[in-house]
Amino acid sequence: METPTGAHLDHQRLAQAHKAAGDALRLSILQLLGRGSFGVLELSQVFDVKQSGMSHHLKVLAQAGLVSTQREGTSIFYRRPLISGNDAWSQWLRTTFSAIDASDGLQDSGLQHNLSRVLNERTRACAEFFARNADAFKEQQDLIASYDQYGQALESWLAGYQGQSRYALEVGPGEGAFLPALAQRFQQVTALDISAPMLAQANAMVNQHQLSNVRCELGDTQWLLQQEHPAVDFAVANMVLHHVPAPQNIFADVYQLLAPGGALLITDLCRHDQSWAKQSCGDLWLGFEPDDLTDWAHSAGLTAGDSQFLGLRNGFQIQFRLFYRPARGAESPLERTL
């Protein structure tokens, strides 16, 4: 059944959507999918529902146009549909999802415990991959995009930065290729990673270049929020979101870490179908639609800035996306010409 595109909603379509959403469990599912994509087994674990029952609920929601699917290798994940239009159906979806997000459907402590278990399992699998493959990290990255291929473009974004130069944060620094450039521009730099072997490689880069103003920390953005870290002027997540168990959370966490007017630079793959990257490179997600990053940023309170796209010969495309935490009466801290 096609989504209405005219000025008015088809009553039958609207009735089907209201009926699909008129169930407490399905409302909670929709609320959770506002935080990211989940597989049917993961949703069954979070809500403690048999897989067959969860599949039924997802089918009802999908037939009503309230959820969509995306393939990640051999796995199917459920998510909210992308809303890019301004027609009556899109407006209704935005209003409905906004009301659902404001509800208390996910506050149950048991549900929160189950959700933490699911996300922790994703984190564990990611950390174990990099623990096993840290020594081959550069070789694996070269299969998709080596720093040599896009580093100059990334550093040009940094060169155009016009904001404060006190504190910078890199989430998931990998081998630390971007750290020398950050260390030259900022008084203090924090390199944050959940993988001890990968952090050791970043620390080796720090020692090699004698970057006395760079501090390597083992943890994630949630951990850093608990450390009373100074407000960050510039944060970067370079080719890391496709490894993160819950990418949307990075935007929300970094928003809290940023100083007013501070900038977040995301460099990551555009959506692709090369599923071998999951096994060979430990990717959890096969890139991202630009609209997804924009929606996640807006949901976190960030404002979208400039963007740039770089195509690679192997069929991958990299997106450079700027977001910033608004400051009253202030312009974006990055004023640049691509």
Secondary structure as a PSIPRED ss2 file (coil, helix, strand):
# PSIPRED VFORMAT (PSIPRED V4.0)

   1 M C   1.000  0.000  0.000
   2 E C   1.000  0.000  0.000
   3 T C   1.000  0.000  0.000
   4 P C   1.000  0.000  0.000
   5 T C   1.000  0.000  0.000
   6 G C   1.000  0.000  0.000
   7 A C   1.000  0.000  0.000
   8 H C   1.000  0.000  0.000
   9 L C   1.000  0.000  0.000
  10 D C   1.000  0.000  0.000
  11 H H   0.000  1.000  0.000
  12 Q H   0.000  1.000  0.000
  13 R H   0.000  1.000  0.000
  14 L H   0.000  1.000  0.000
  15 A H   0.000  1.000  0.000
  16 Q H   0.000  1.000  0.000
  17 A H   0.000  1.000  0.000
  18 H H   0.000  1.000  0.000
  19 K H   0.000  1.000  0.000
  20 A H   0.000  1.000  0.000
  21 A H   0.000  1.000  0.000
  22 G C   1.000  0.000  0.000
  23 D C   1.000  0.000  0.000
  24 A H   0.000  1.000  0.000
  25 L H   0.000  1.000  0.000
  26 R H   0.000  1.000  0.000
  27 L H   0.000  1.000  0.000
  28 S H   0.000  1.000  0.000
  29 I H   0.000  1.000  0.000
  30 L H   0.000  1.000  0.000
  31 Q H   0.000  1.000  0.000
  32 L H   0.000  1.000  0.000
  33 L H   0.000  1.000  0.000
  34 G C   1.000  0.000  0.000
  35 R C   1.000  0.000  0.000
  36 G C   1.000  0.000  0.000
  37 S C   1.000  0.000  0.000
  38 F E   0.000  0.000  1.000
  39 G E   0.000  0.000  1.000
  40 V H   0.000  1.000  0.000
  41 L H   0.000  1.000  0.000
  42 E H   0.000  1.000  0.000
  43 L H   0.000  1.000  0.000
  44 S H   0.000  1.000  0.000
  45 Q H   0.000  1.000  0.000
  46 V H   0.000  1.000  0.000
  47 F H   0.000  1.000  0.000
  48 D C   1.000  0.000  0.000
  49 V C   1.000  0.000  0.000
  50 K C   1.000  0.000  0.000
  51 Q H   0.000  1.000  0.000
  52 S H   0.000  1.000  0.000
  53 G H   0.000  1.000  0.000
  54 M H   0.000  1.000  0.000
  55 S H   0.000  1.000  0.000
  56 H H   0.000  1.000  0.000
  57 H H   0.000  1.000  0.000
  58 L H   0.000  1.000  0.000
  59 K H   0.000  1.000  0.000
  60 V H   0.000  1.000  0.000
  61 L H   0.000  1.000  0.000
  62 A H   0.000  1.000  0.000
  63 Q H   0.000  1.000  0.000
  64 A C   1.000  0.000  0.000
  65 G C   1.000  0.000  0.000
  66 L C   1.000  0.000  0.000
  67 V C   1.000  0.000  0.000
  68 S E   0.000  0.000  1.000
  69 T E   0.000  0.000  1.000
  70 Q E   0.000  0.000  1.000
  71 R E   0.000  0.000  1.000
  72 E E   0.000  0.000  1.000
  73 G C   1.000  0.000  0.000
  74 T C   1.000  0.000  0.000
  75 S E   0.000  0.000  1.000
  76 I E   0.000  0.000  1.000
  77 F E   0.000  0.000  1.000
  78 Y E   0.000  0.000  1.000
  79 R E   0.000  0.000  1.000
  80 R C   1.000  0.000  0.000
  81 P C   1.000  0.000  0.000
  82 L C   1.000  0.000  0.000
  83 I C   1.000  0.000  0.000
  84 S C   1.000  0.000  0.000
  85 G C   1.000  0.000  0.000
  86 N C   1.000  0.000  0.000
  87 D C   1.000  0.000  0.000
  88 A H   0.000  1.000  0.000
  89 W H   0.000  1.000  0.000
  90 S H   0.000  1.000  0.000
  91 Q H   0.000  1.000  0.000
  92 W H   0.000  1.000  0.000
  93 L H   0.000  1.000  0.000
  94 R H   0.000  1.000  0.000
  95 T H   0.000  1.000  0.000
  96 T H   0.000  1.000  0.000
  97 F H   0.000  1.000  0.000
  98 S H   0.000  1.000  0.000
  99 A H   0.000  1.000  0.000
 100 I H   0.000  1.000  0.000
 101 D H   0.000  1.000  0.000
 102 A C   1.000  0.000  0.000
 103 S C   1.000  0.000  0.000
 104 D C   1.000  0.000  0.000
 105 G C   1.000  0.000  0.000
 106 L C   1.000  0.000  0.000
 107 Q C   1.000  0.000  0.000
 108 D C   1.000  0.000  0.000
 109 S H   0.000  1.000  0.000
 110 G H   0.000  1.000  0.000
 111 L H   0.000  1.000  0.000
 112 Q H   0.000  1.000  0.000
 113 H H   0.000  1.000  0.000
 114 N H   0.000  1.000  0.000
 115 L H   0.000  1.000  0.000
 116 S H   0.000  1.000  0.000
 117 R H   0.000  1.000  0.000
 118 V H   0.000  1.000  0.000
 119 L H   0.000  1.000  0.000
 120 N H   0.000  1.000  0.000
 121 E H   0.000  1.000  0.000
 122 R H   0.000  1.000  0.000
 123 T H   0.000  1.000  0.000
 124 R H   0.000  1.000  0.000
 125 A H   0.000  1.000  0.000
 126 C H   0.000  1.000  0.000
 127 A H   0.000  1.000  0.000
 128 E H   0.000  1.000  0.000
 129 F H   0.000  1.000  0.000
 130 F H   0.000  1.000  0.000
 131 A H   0.000  1.000  0.000
 132 R H   0.000  1.000  0.000
 133 N H   0.000  1.000  0.000
 134 A H   0.000  1.000  0.000
 135 D H   0.000  1.000  0.000
 136 A H   0.000  1.000  0.000
 137 F H   0.000  1.000  0.000
 138 K H   0.000  1.000  0.000
 139 E H   0.000  1.000  0.000
 140 Q H   0.000  1.000  0.000
 141 Q H   0.000  1.000  0.000
 142 D H   0.000  1.000  0.000
 143 L H   0.000  1.000  0.000
 144 I H   0.000  1.000  0.000
 145 A C   1.000  0.000  0.000
 146 S C   1.000  0.000  0.000
 147 Y H   0.000  1.000  0.000
 148 D H   0.000  1.000  0.000
 149 Q H   0.000  1.000  0.000
 150 Y H   0.000  1.000  0.000
 151 G H   0.000  1.000  0.000
 152 Q H   0.000  1.000  0.000
 153 A H   0.000  1.000  0.000
 154 L H   0.000  1.000  0.000
 155 E H   0.000  1.000  0.000
 156 S H   0.000  1.000  0.000
 157 W H   0.000  1.000  0.000
 158 L H   0.000  1.000  0.000
 159 A H   0.000  1.000  0.000
 160 G C   1.000  0.000  0.000
 161 Y E   0.000  0.000  1.000
 162 Q C   1.000  0.000  0.000
 163 G C   1.000  0.000  0.000
 164 Q C   1.000  0.000  0.000
 165 S C   1.000  0.000  0.000
 166 R C   1.000  0.000  0.000
 167 Y E   0.000  0.000  1.000
 168 A E   0.000  0.000  1.000
 169 L E   0.000  0.000  1.000
 170 E E   0.000  0.000  1.000
 171 V E   0.000  0.000  1.000
 172 G C   1.000  0.000  0.000
 173 P C   1.000  0.000  0.000
 174 G C   1.000  0.000  0.000
 175 E C   1.000  0.000  0.000
 176 G C   1.000  0.000  0.000
 177 A C   1.000  0.000  0.000
 178 F C   1.000  0.000  0.000
 179 L H   0.000  1.000  0.000
 180 P H   0.000  1.000  0.000
 181 A H   0.000  1.000  0.000
 182 L H   0.000  1.000  0.000
 183 A H   0.000  1.000  0.000
 184 Q H   0.000  1.000  0.000
 185 R H   0.000  1.000  0.000
 186 F C   1.000  0.000  0.000
 187 Q C   1.000  0.000  0.000
 188 Q E   0.000  0.000  1.000
 189 V E   0.000  0.000  1.000
 190 T E   0.000  0.000  1.000
 191 A E   0.000  0.000  1.000
 192 L E   0.000  0.000  1.000
 193 D E   0.000  0.000  1.000
 194 I C   1.000  0.000  0.000
 195 S C   1.000  0.000  0.000
 196 A H   0.000  1.000  0.000
 197 P H   0.000  1.000  0.000
 198 M H   0.000  1.000  0.000
 199 L H   0.000  1.000  0.000
 200 A H   0.000  1.000  0.000
 201 Q H   0.000  1.000  0.000
 202 A H   0.000  1.000  0.000
 203 N H   0.000  1.000  0.000
 204 A H   0.000  1.000  0.000
 205 M H   0.000  1.000  0.000
 206 V H   0.000  1.000  0.000
 207 N H   0.000  1.000  0.000
 208 Q H   0.000  1.000  0.000
 209 H C   1.000  0.000  0.000
 210 Q C   1.000  0.000  0.000
 211 L C   1.000  0.000  0.000
 212 S C   1.000  0.000  0.000
 213 N C   1.000  0.000  0.000
 214 V E   0.000  0.000  1.000
 215 R E   0.000  0.000  1.000
 216 C E   0.000  0.000  1.000
 217 E E   0.000  0.000  1.000
 218 L E   0.000  0.000  1.000
 219 G C   1.000  0.000  0.000
 220 D C   1.000  0.000  0.000
 221 T H   0.000  1.000  0.000
 222 Q H   0.000  1.000  0.000
 223 W H   0.000  1.000  0.000
 224 L H   0.000  1.000  0.000
 225 L H   0.000  1.000  0.000
 226 Q C   1.000  0.000  0.000
 227 Q C   1.000  0.000  0.000
 228 E C   1.000  0.000  0.000
 229 H C   1.000  0.000  0.000
 230 P C   1.000  0.000  0.000
 231 A C   1.000  0.000  0.000
 232 V E   0.000  0.000  1.000
 233 D E   0.000  0.000  1.000
 234 F E   0.000  0.000  1.000
 235 A E   0.000  0.000  1.000
 236 V E   0.000  0.000  1.000
 237 A E   0.000  0.000  1.000
 238 N E   0.000  0.000  1.000
 239 M C   1.000  0.000  0.000
 240 V C   1.000  0.000  0.000
 241 L H   0.000  1.000  0.000
 242 H H   0.000  1.000  0.000
 243 H H   0.000  1.000  0.000
 244 V C   1.000  0.000  0.000
 245 P C   1.000  0.000  0.000
 246 A C   1.000  0.000  0.000
 247 P H   0.000  1.000  0.000
 248 Q H   0.000  1.000  0.000
 249 N H   0.000  1.000  0.000
 250 I H   0.000  1.000  0.000
 251 F H   0.000  1.000  0.000
 252 A H   0.000  1.000  0.000
 253 D H   0.000  1.000  0.000
 254 V H   0.000  1.000  0.000
 255 Y H   0.000  1.000  0.000
 256 Q H   0.000  1.000  0.000
 257 L H   0.000  1.000  0.000
 258 L E   0.000  0.000  1.000
 259 A E   0.000  0.000  1.000
 260 P E   0.000  0.000  1.000
 261 G E   0.000  0.000  1.000
 262 G E   0.000  0.000  1.000
 263 A E   0.000  0.000  1.000
 264 L E   0.000  0.000  1.000
 265 L E   0.000  0.000  1.000
 266 I E   0.000  0.000  1.000
 267 T E   0.000  0.000  1.000
 268 D E   0.000  0.000  1.000
 269 L E   0.000  0.000  1.000
 270 C E   0.000  0.000  1.000
 271 R C   1.000  0.000  0.000
 272 H C   1.000  0.000  0.000
 273 D C   1.000  0.000  0.000
 274 Q C   1.000  0.000  0.000
 275 S C   1.000  0.000  0.000
 276 W H   0.000  1.000  0.000
 277 A H   0.000  1.000  0.000
 278 K H   0.000  1.000  0.000
 279 Q H   0.000  1.000  0.000
 280 S H   0.000  1.000  0.000
 281 C H   0.000  1.000  0.000
 282 G C   1.000  0.000  0.000
 283 D C   1.000  0.000  0.000
 284 L C   1.000  0.000  0.000
 285 W C   1.000  0.000  0.000
 286 L C   1.000  0.000  0.000
 287 G C   1.000  0.000  0.000
 288 F E   0.000  0.000  1.000
 289 E C   1.000  0.000  0.000
 290 P H   0.000  1.000  0.000
 291 D H   0.000  1.000  0.000
 292 D H   0.000  1.000  0.000
 293 L H   0.000  1.000  0.000
 294 T H   0.000  1.000  0.000
 295 D H   0.000  1.000  0.000
 296 W H   0.000  1.000  0.000
 297 A H   0.000  1.000  0.000
 298 H H   0.000  1.000  0.000
 299 S H   0.000  1.000  0.000
 300 A H   0.000  1.000  0.000
 301 G C   1.000  0.000  0.000
 302 L C   1.000  0.000  0.000
 303 T E   0.000  0.000  1.000
 304 A E   0.000  0.000  1.000
 305 G E   0.000  0.000  1.000
 306 D E   0.000  0.000  1.000
 307 S E   0.000  0.000  1.000
 308 Q E   0.000  0.000  1.000
 309 F E   0.000  0.000  1.000
 310 L E   0.000  0.000  1.000
 311 G E   0.000  0.000  1.000
 312 L C   1.000  0.000  0.000
 313 R C   1.000  0.000  0.000
 314 N C   1.000  0.000  0.000
 315 G C   1.000  0.000  0.000
 316 F C   1.000  0.000  0.000
 317 Q E   0.000  0.000  1.000
 318 I E   0.000  0.000  1.000
 319 Q E   0.000  0.000  1.000
 320 F E   0.000  0.000  1.000
 321 R E   0.000  0.000  1.000
 322 L E   0.000  0.000  1.000
 323 F E   0.000  0.000  1.000
 324 Y E   0.000  0.000  1.000
 325 R C   1.000  0.000  0.000
 326 P C   1.000  0.000  0.000
 327 A C   1.000  0.000  0.000
 328 R C   1.000  0.000  0.000
 329 G C   1.000  0.000  0.000
 330 A C   1.000  0.000  0.000
 331 E C   1.000  0.000  0.000
 332 S C   1.000  0.000  0.000
 333 P C   1.000  0.000  0.000
 334 L E   0.000  0.000  1.000
 335 E C   1.000  0.000  0.000
 336 R C   1.000  0.000  0.000
 337 T C   1.000  0.000  0.000
 338 L C   1.000  0.000  0.000
